[in-house]
Amino acid sequence: MQGWMKTVMASSTSSGDLTKIANNLAYIAGKSPPGMGSWAAISNEGVAKAKAGDLDGAKASCKKCHDLYKEKYKQTMRDRPW
């Protein structure tokens, strides 16, 4: 997942391409790992923000998910196929 996030997701957020951000967040929503119950909801919140033209709101959903799950994911699932 780290490679995908650094290449695909980072490039869409850096460019501000709201369509790509929405599509990427929808993809991420479908990849919710076990034990991370709000993952899909947070991602879908970002999809809605991106579709509404709210770049900052979409990025805020990324931060929200990272704040909740990044460390736990790295510690327990980093080697899990994504």
Residue pairs with C-beta under 8 A, 6 or more apart in sequence:
1 31
1 73
1 82
2 78
4 82
8 24
9 24
9 28
9 62
12 20
12 21
12 24
13 21
13 58
13 59
13 62
16 55
18 50
18 51
18 53
18 55
18 58
19 50
21 46
21 50
21 55
21 58
22 46
22 47
22 50
22 51
22 58
25 43
25 44
25 46
25 47
25 50
25 58
25 61
25 62
26 43
26 44
26 47
28 39
28 43
29 39
29 40
29 43
29 44
29 47
30 40
31 82
32 39
32 40
32 43
33 39
33 73
33 77
33 80
35 72
36 68
36 69
36 72
36 73
38 65
38 68
39 65
39 69
42 61
42 64
42 65
42 68
43 61
43 65
45 61
45 64
46 57
46 58
46 59
46 60
46 61
46 62
47 58
49 57
49 58
49 60
49 61
50 57
50 58
